[in-house]
């Protein structure tokens, strides 16, 4: 890496991501500013310009620290690179960081062009396309078939064992992922995708789901942790994540299988520097890759690791972007995020008799998490509302359809029995003209132990 240390331009860190995700990771902005770097931000029209302007004008809001903002019509390399040229003339950009899925590929390309630490152009491209991932690590992938738009009508199911899972190659957050139980159902499911979208038809891997969050520097993993998942897949055709446990409750041999597979995936896609979030299933002791993302994890997982280890991840992410030696500690507590079921209808209010409800989509700010001592009793930290008043709540078909979650933690070896029920019982979701939710699974019972195996 080379930087122009004699430049008269102010040093800066370039962040790429829309406000809905940036608001979750505001410590990145404050940390860059604390270190003397001008925080720069690239957004798309998905960021409301009036809301962003209001946050920047509010001296108490971390986004007031932004030195400059650039808007691009879409998060594409061919649009981002021209748009940042004025920033590159005015600032000495020393680091480039992606905040959210949309900007993964342009972030990797910009870092590579500037000769700065980053995922790498190839790894960034691969992480946005499930077919490229399957092609890179076929031995860690499910059996799959590619269905292009042209092949959709005549697609043959010969040689395919059902049930299968249909996945768009370029989406995220479980968007468009569907389970198909028999060959007769497949044509109708394939017909629901846009005419230009390529999908995968994959064998249904049976086993619990996990994610591996990893910090990598110069191609070497310096820290990795396993997060357990709970989904609503057992009661329908969807695969929405309804809970996370960091670290997962697992025997050492299963942890090793997941960490070894993750390291192999990162090596094969050529990942260089930064944070990654890869999702696997454990099937008969074998780690099977679902997908890998060269970005920070979604939902509240960064905060779960903060509560589990006692240290935030954002300063380490800044270190990695700047090429500075860094480290991250082992967990000393276990942290949980549980999503609540909700009635169907228009959202009126969310109240809590425990910790206050935080309307993060309204305030564009997440609560500050304060880690507890390793041996402190279980403790609720947040009730997070990720919808706005008036939003129409329905089936939780993907991550964007969820509404409310609770975050809590406990000593590392403490049993989780009853904790999810205790903390979710403090929350009331009020819905106008409410109709009962369909059976979305016994989430209250299982979420607190998401991904555990005994």
C-alpha positions as CSV (number, residue, x, y, z in Angstrom):
1,X,0.0,0.0,0.0
2,X,1.2,3.5,-0.8
3,X,-0.2,6.8,0.4
4,X,0.7,10.4,-0.4
5,X,1.8,11.3,3.1
6,X,3.0,14.7,1.9
7,X,-0.3,15.7,0.5
8,X,-1.8,19.0,1.5
9,X,-5.3,17.5,1.1
10,X,-7.0,16.5,4.4
11,X,-6.8,12.7,5.1
12,X,-10.1,11.0,4.7
13,X,-11.9,7.7,4.8
14,X,-14.5,6.9,2.1
15,X,-17.6,5.1,3.3
16,X,-20.1,3.7,0.8
17,X,-23.6,2.8,2.0
18,X,-27.1,4.1,2.4
19,X,-28.3,5.7,5.5
20,X,-30.5,2.8,6.7
21,X,-27.3,0.8,7.2
22,X,-24.9,3.7,8.0
23,X,-27.2,4.6,10.9
24,X,-26.6,1.2,12.4
25,X,-22.8,1.5,12.3
26,X,-22.4,5.2,13.2
27,X,-19.3,4.3,15.3
28,X,-17.5,4.0,12.0
29,X,-18.1,7.7,11.3
30,X,-17.2,8.8,14.8
31,X,-14.1,6.6,14.9
32,X,-12.8,8.0,11.6
33,X,-13.4,11.5,12.9
34,X,-11.8,10.8,16.2
35,X,-8.6,9.6,14.4
36,X,-8.4,12.8,12.4
37,X,-9.9,11.5,9.1
38,X,-12.6,13.3,7.2
39,X,-15.5,10.9,6.9
40,X,-16.9,10.9,3.3
41,X,-20.1,9.1,2.3
42,X,-21.5,7.8,-1.0
43,X,-25.2,7.1,-1.1
44,X,-28.0,6.3,-3.6
45,X,-31.5,7.6,-3.9
46,X,-32.6,5.0,-1.3
47,X,-31.3,7.6,1.2
48,X,-33.8,10.3,1.8
49,X,-31.9,13.5,1.1
50,X,-34.0,15.6,3.5
51,X,-33.5,13.1,6.4
52,X,-29.7,13.0,5.7
53,X,-29.6,16.8,5.6
54,X,-31.5,16.9,8.9
55,X,-29.0,14.5,10.5
56,X,-26.0,16.5,9.2
57,X,-27.5,19.7,10.6
58,X,-28.1,18.2,14.0
59,X,-24.8,18.8,15.9
60,X,-25.7,15.9,18.3
61,X,-26.1,13.4,15.5
62,X,-22.9,11.5,14.4
63,X,-23.7,12.1,10.8
64,X,-23.0,15.8,11.4
65,X,-19.4,14.8,11.3
66,X,-19.6,13.9,7.6
67,X,-17.2,16.1,5.6
68,X,-18.8,15.4,2.3
69,X,-21.6,13.3,0.7
70,X,-21.9,12.1,-2.9
71,X,-25.0,10.8,-4.5
72,X,-25.0,8.1,-7.2
73,X,-28.1,6.9,-9.2
74,X,-27.1,3.3,-8.6
75,X,-24.4,1.5,-6.6
76,X,-22.5,0.5,-9.7
77,X,-18.8,0.7,-10.4
78,X,-19.3,2.7,-13.6
79,X,-21.3,5.3,-11.7
80,X,-19.4,5.3,-8.4
81,X,-15.9,5.8,-9.8
82,X,-16.7,9.0,-11.8
83,X,-18.8,10.4,-8.9
84,X,-15.9,10.2,-6.4
85,X,-13.4,11.9,-8.6
86,X,-14.0,15.4,-7.0
87,X,-13.5,13.8,-3.6
88,X,-10.2,12.3,-4.7
89,X,-9.0,15.7,-5.8
90,X,-10.1,17.4,-2.5
91,X,-9.1,14.7,0.0
92,X,-6.3,12.3,0.5
93,X,-8.4,9.1,0.8
94,X,-6.5,6.6,3.0
95,X,-9.2,4.0,3.5
96,X,-12.3,2.7,1.8
97,X,-15.1,0.9,3.6
98,X,-18.4,-0.7,2.5
99,X,-21.4,-0.3,4.7
100,X,-24.1,-2.7,3.4
101,X,-24.6,-5.1,0.4
102,X,-25.3,-2.7,-2.4
103,X,-21.8,-1.1,-2.4
104,X,-19.7,-4.3,-2.0
105,X,-18.5,-4.4,-5.6
106,X,-17.7,-0.7,-6.1
107,X,-16.0,-0.6,-2.7
108,X,-13.7,-3.4,-3.7
109,X,-12.9,-1.9,-7.0
110,X,-12.2,1.6,-5.6
111,X,-9.9,0.3,-2.9
112,X,-8.0,-1.7,-5.6
113,X,-7.7,1.3,-7.9
114,X,-6.4,3.4,-5.0
115,X,-3.9,0.7,-4.0
116,X,-5.6,0.6,-0.5
117,X,-6.4,-2.4,1.7
118,X,-9.7,-4.1,0.8
119,X,-11.5,-7.2,-0.2
120,X,-10.0,-7.2,-3.6
121,X,-11.8,-6.6,-6.9
122,X,-12.3,-10.3,-7.6
123,X,-13.5,-11.2,-4.1
124,X,-15.9,-8.3,-4.1
125,X,-17.4,-9.3,-7.4
126,X,-17.7,-13.0,-6.3
127,X,-19.4,-12.1,-3.1
128,X,-22.2,-10.4,-4.9
129,X,-23.0,-13.5,-7.1
130,X,-23.9,-16.9,-5.7
131,X,-23.1,-18.7,-9.0
132,X,-19.5,-17.3,-8.8
133,X,-19.3,-18.6,-5.2
134,X,-20.5,-22.0,-6.2
135,X,-18.0,-22.1,-9.1
136,X,-15.2,-21.0,-6.7
137,X,-15.8,-23.6,-4.0
138,X,-17.8,-26.5,-5.5
139,X,-16.6,-28.9,-2.9
140,X,-18.1,-26.7,-0.1
141,X,-21.4,-26.1,-2.0
142,X,-24.7,-27.9,-2.3
143,X,-25.5,-29.7,-5.5
144,X,-26.9,-27.0,-7.8
145,X,-28.3,-26.3,-11.3
146,X,-28.2,-22.9,-13.0
147,X,-31.4,-21.7,-14.6
148,X,-31.0,-18.7,-16.9
149,X,-34.1,-16.7,-18.1
150,X,-33.9,-18.5,-21.5
151,X,-33.8,-21.9,-19.9
152,X,-36.6,-21.4,-17.4
153,X,-39.6,-22.6,-19.5
154,X,-37.9,-25.9,-20.5
155,X,-35.9,-26.6,-17.4
156,X,-35.7,-30.3,-16.7
157,X,-35.7,-31.7,-13.2
158,X,-34.1,-35.0,-14.2
159,X,-31.4,-36.0,-11.8
160,X,-32.5,-33.5,-9.1
161,X,-33.5,-34.7,-5.7
162,X,-36.3,-32.8,-4.0
163,X,-36.9,-30.7,-1.9
164,X,-34.8,-28.0,-3.4
165,X,-34.2,-24.3,-2.7
166,X,-34.4,-21.7,-5.5
167,X,-32.1,-18.7,-5.0
168,X,-31.5,-15.6,-7.2
169,X,-27.8,-15.3,-7.9
170,X,-27.5,-11.6,-7.0
171,X,-29.9,-10.8,-4.1
172,X,-29.4,-10.8,-0.4
173,X,-31.3,-10.8,3.0
174,X,-33.2,-14.0,1.9
175,X,-34.9,-12.0,-0.8
176,X,-36.4,-14.4,-3.4
177,X,-35.2,-17.6,-1.6
178,X,-37.9,-20.2,-1.8
179,X,-38.2,-23.9,-0.8
180,X,-39.8,-26.2,-3.3
181,X,-41.0,-29.6,-2.1
182,X,-41.7,-31.5,-5.4
183,X,-41.1,-31.1,-9.2
184,X,-44.6,-30.1,-9.9
185,X,-44.3,-26.9,-7.9
186,X,-41.0,-25.8,-9.5
187,X,-42.3,-24.2,-12.8
188,X,-44.7,-21.9,-10.9
189,X,-42.0,-20.8,-8.5
190,X,-39.6,-20.1,-11.4
191,X,-42.2,-18.1,-13.2
192,X,-42.3,-15.6,-10.2
193,X,-38.8,-14.2,-10.9
194,X,-38.1,-11.2,-13.1
195,X,-37.5,-12.1,-16.8
196,X,-33.9,-11.1,-16.6
197,X,-33.0,-12.9,-13.4
198,X,-30.8,-16.0,-13.2
199,X,-31.5,-18.4,-10.4
200,X,-30.0,-21.5,-8.8
201,X,-31.9,-24.6,-8.0
202,X,-30.0,-26.2,-5.2
203,X,-30.4,-29.4,-3.2
204,X,-32.0,-28.7,0.2
205,X,-29.2,-29.0,2.8
206,X,-30.5,-30.4,6.1
207,X,-28.9,-29.0,9.2
208,X,-28.7,-26.0,11.4
209,X,-27.5,-22.7,10.0
210,X,-24.6,-20.5,11.1
211,X,-22.7,-17.5,10.1
212,X,-19.0,-17.0,10.5
213,X,-17.8,-13.4,11.0
214,X,-14.1,-13.0,10.2
215,X,-11.5,-10.3,10.3
216,X,-8.8,-10.7,7.7
217,X,-5.5,-8.8,7.2
218,X,-3.2,-9.4,4.3
219,X,-5.1,-12.5,3.4
220,X,-4.8,-14.1,6.9
221,X,-7.7,-14.5,9.2
222,X,-6.8,-12.8,12.5
223,X,-10.1,-13.5,14.2
224,X,-13.3,-15.4,13.5
225,X,-16.5,-16.2,15.4
226,X,-19.5,-18.4,14.8
227,X,-23.1,-17.0,15.2
228,X,-26.0,-19.4,15.5
229,X,-29.2,-18.8,13.4
230,X,-32.8,-19.5,13.8
231,X,-35.1,-19.2,10.7
232,X,-38.8,-19.7,10.0
233,X,-38.1,-22.3,7.3
234,X,-39.7,-25.2,9.2
235,X,-43.2,-23.8,8.7
236,X,-43.2,-22.6,5.1
237,X,-41.2,-21.9,2.0
238,X,-39.2,-18.9,3.3
239,X,-35.8,-18.7,5.1
240,X,-36.1,-15.5,7.1
241,X,-33.6,-15.2,9.9
242,X,-35.5,-14.8,13.2
243,X,-32.7,-15.0,15.7
244,X,-28.9,-14.9,16.3
245,X,-26.7,-16.2,19.0
246,X,-23.0,-15.0,19.3
247,X,-21.1,-17.1,19.9
248,X,-23.2,-20.2,18.9
249,X,-23.4,-23.1,21.3
250,X,-21.5,-25.8,19.5
251,X,-19.0,-28.6,20.2
252,X,-15.5,-27.7,19.4
253,X,-15.3,-30.1,16.4
254,X,-18.3,-28.3,14.8
255,X,-16.7,-24.9,15.4
256,X,-13.5,-26.1,13.8
257,X,-15.4,-27.4,10.8
258,X,-17.1,-24.1,10.2
259,X,-13.9,-22.0,10.8
260,X,-11.8,-24.2,8.5
261,X,-14.5,-24.0,5.8
262,X,-14.7,-20.3,6.1
263,X,-10.9,-19.9,5.8
264,X,-10.9,-22.0,2.7
265,X,-13.7,-20.0,1.1
266,X,-11.8,-16.7,1.8
267,X,-8.7,-18.2,0.4
268,X,-10.4,-19.4,-2.8
269,X,-12.1,-16.1,-3.6
270,X,-8.9,-14.2,-2.8
271,X,-10.1,-12.0,0.0
272,X,-7.5,-9.6,1.2
273,X,-8.4,-7.2,4.1
274,X,-11.6,-6.4,6.1
275,X,-14.6,-8.1,7.6
276,X,-16.6,-10.9,6.1
277,X,-19.9,-12.6,6.8
278,X,-20.3,-16.1,5.5
279,X,-23.3,-18.4,6.0
280,X,-23.1,-22.1,6.3
281,X,-25.2,-25.1,7.2
282,X,-23.8,-28.0,9.2
283,X,-24.9,-31.3,7.6
284,X,-23.6,-34.5,9.2
285,X,-20.5,-32.7,10.5
286,X,-19.8,-31.1,7.1
287,X,-19.9,-27.3,6.6
288,X,-21.8,-26.4,3.5
289,X,-21.6,-22.8,2.1
290,X,-24.8,-20.9,1.6
291,X,-23.2,-17.6,0.7
292,X,-20.3,-15.3,1.6
293,X,-20.4,-11.5,1.8
294,X,-17.3,-9.3,1.9
295,X,-19.0,-6.8,4.3
296,X,-20.0,-6.4,7.9
297,X,-22.8,-8.7,9.0
298,X,-26.5,-7.5,9.0
299,X,-29.1,-7.2,11.7
300,X,-27.5,-6.6,15.1
301,X,-24.7,-9.1,14.8
302,X,-21.9,-6.5,15.2
303,X,-23.5,-5.5,18.5
304,X,-23.8,-9.1,19.6
305,X,-20.0,-9.5,19.2
306,X,-19.5,-6.2,21.0
307,X,-21.5,-7.4,23.9
308,X,-19.9,-10.9,23.8
309,X,-16.3,-9.7,23.6
310,X,-16.6,-6.4,25.4
311,X,-15.1,-4.5,22.5
312,X,-16.7,-2.9,19.4
313,X,-15.9,-4.1,15.9
314,X,-15.9,-0.7,14.2
315,X,-12.4,0.4,15.4
316,X,-10.9,-2.8,14.1
317,X,-12.6,-2.4,10.8
318,X,-11.0,1.1,10.5
319,X,-7.6,-0.5,11.3
320,X,-8.1,-3.0,8.6
321,X,-9.1,-0.4,6.0
322,X,-6.0,1.7,6.9
323,X,-3.7,-1.3,6.9
324,X,-2.8,-0.9,10.6
325,X,-1.9,-3.9,12.8
326,X,-4.9,-4.9,14.9
327,X,-6.6,-7.6,16.9
328,X,-9.9,-8.6,18.5
329,X,-10.6,-10.5,21.7
330,X,-12.3,-13.9,22.3
331,X,-15.9,-13.8,23.6
332,X,-16.5,-13.7,27.4
333,X,-20.3,-13.6,27.3
334,X,-23.1,-14.8,25.0
335,X,-25.4,-12.3,23.2
336,X,-28.7,-12.9,21.5
337,X,-31.0,-11.1,19.1
338,X,-34.6,-12.4,18.9
339,X,-37.2,-11.2,16.3
340,X,-40.8,-11.2,17.4
341,X,-43.8,-12.5,15.6
342,X,-46.4,-9.8,14.8
343,X,-50.0,-9.6,13.9
344,X,-50.9,-8.5,10.4
345,X,-52.0,-4.9,9.8
346,X,-50.8,-1.3,10.0
347,X,-48.2,-0.7,12.7
348,X,-49.4,1.7,15.3
349,X,-46.9,1.5,18.2
350,X,-44.3,-0.6,19.9
351,X,-44.0,-0.3,23.7
352,X,-41.8,-2.0,26.2
353,X,-42.0,-2.4,30.0
354,X,-38.3,-3.2,30.0
355,X,-35.6,-1.3,28.1
356,X,-37.0,1.5,25.9
357,X,-38.1,0.8,22.3
358,X,-35.7,2.4,19.8
359,X,-37.3,3.4,16.5
360,X,-34.0,3.1,14.6
361,X,-35.7,3.6,11.1
362,X,-37.2,6.9,12.3
363,X,-34.3,8.3,14.3
364,X,-31.6,7.1,12.0
365,X,-29.6,6.2,15.1
366,X,-29.1,3.0,17.0
367,X,-28.8,2.8,20.8
368,X,-25.4,2.7,22.4
369,X,-24.5,-0.7,23.7
370,X,-22.6,-1.0,27.0
371,X,-21.0,-4.5,27.6
372,X,-21.5,-6.1,31.0
373,X,-18.9,-7.8,33.1
374,X,-18.3,-11.4,32.2
375,X,-20.1,-12.8,35.2
376,X,-22.9,-10.2,35.3
377,X,-26.5,-11.7,35.3
378,X,-28.5,-11.8,32.1
379,X,-29.4,-8.4,30.9
380,X,-31.6,-6.8,28.2
381,X,-29.9,-4.1,26.1
382,X,-32.3,-3.0,23.4
383,X,-35.7,-3.3,21.8
384,X,-35.2,-2.4,18.1
385,X,-38.0,-1.3,15.8
386,X,-36.9,-1.5,12.2
387,X,-40.3,-0.4,10.6
388,X,-41.9,3.0,10.6
389,X,-45.3,3.8,12.1
390,X,-48.0,3.0,9.5
391,X,-45.9,0.2,7.9
392,X,-48.1,-2.7,6.8
393,X,-47.0,-5.8,8.7
394,X,-47.5,-9.2,7.1
395,X,-45.8,-12.6,6.7
396,X,-42.1,-12.4,7.5
397,X,-41.0,-13.6,4.1
398,X,-37.6,-12.0,4.2
399,X,-35.4,-9.8,6.4
400,X,-37.1,-6.6,5.3
401,X,-40.5,-7.9,6.5
402,X,-39.5,-8.2,10.1
403,X,-40.5,-5.5,12.6
404,X,-39.2,-5.8,16.1
405,X,-36.4,-7.5,17.9
406,X,-34.8,-7.7,21.4
407,X,-31.1,-7.9,22.2
408,X,-29.9,-9.4,25.4
409,X,-26.9,-11.2,26.8
410,X,-25.8,-13.6,29.6
411,X,-22.7,-15.2,31.0
412,X,-21.0,-17.5,28.4
413,X,-21.9,-20.7,30.1
414,X,-25.3,-19.7,31.5
415,X,-28.3,-21.6,30.2
416,X,-30.6,-19.8,27.8
417,X,-33.8,-21.4,28.9
418,X,-36.6,-18.9,29.4
419,X,-34.5,-15.8,28.4
420,X,-36.2,-15.2,25.1
421,X,-39.6,-15.5,26.6
422,X,-38.7,-13.2,29.5
423,X,-37.5,-10.4,27.3
424,X,-39.9,-10.7,24.4
425,X,-42.8,-10.6,27.0
426,X,-41.9,-7.0,27.8
427,X,-42.8,-5.9,24.3
428,X,-46.2,-5.1,22.8
429,X,-46.6,-4.5,19.1
430,X,-49.8,-2.6,18.4
431,X,-51.4,-3.1,15.0
432,X,-54.5,-1.5,13.5
433,X,-57.2,-3.9,12.3
434,X,-54.9,-6.7,13.4
435,X,-55.4,-10.2,12.1
436,X,-53.5,-13.1,13.7
437,X,-50.2,-14.1,12.1
438,X,-50.0,-17.5,10.5
439,X,-48.0,-20.1,12.3
440,X,-44.5,-18.9,11.7
441,X,-42.9,-21.4,14.0
442,X,-42.2,-21.8,17.7
443,X,-39.8,-19.0,17.7
444,X,-40.2,-17.9,21.3
445,X,-39.1,-21.4,22.4
446,X,-36.1,-21.9,20.2
447,X,-34.6,-18.5,19.3
448,X,-32.6,-17.9,22.4
449,X,-30.7,-21.1,21.6
450,X,-30.4,-20.4,17.9
451,X,-28.1,-22.7,16.2
452,X,-27.2,-24.8,19.2
453,X,-26.3,-28.4,19.0
454,X,-25.9,-30.7,22.0
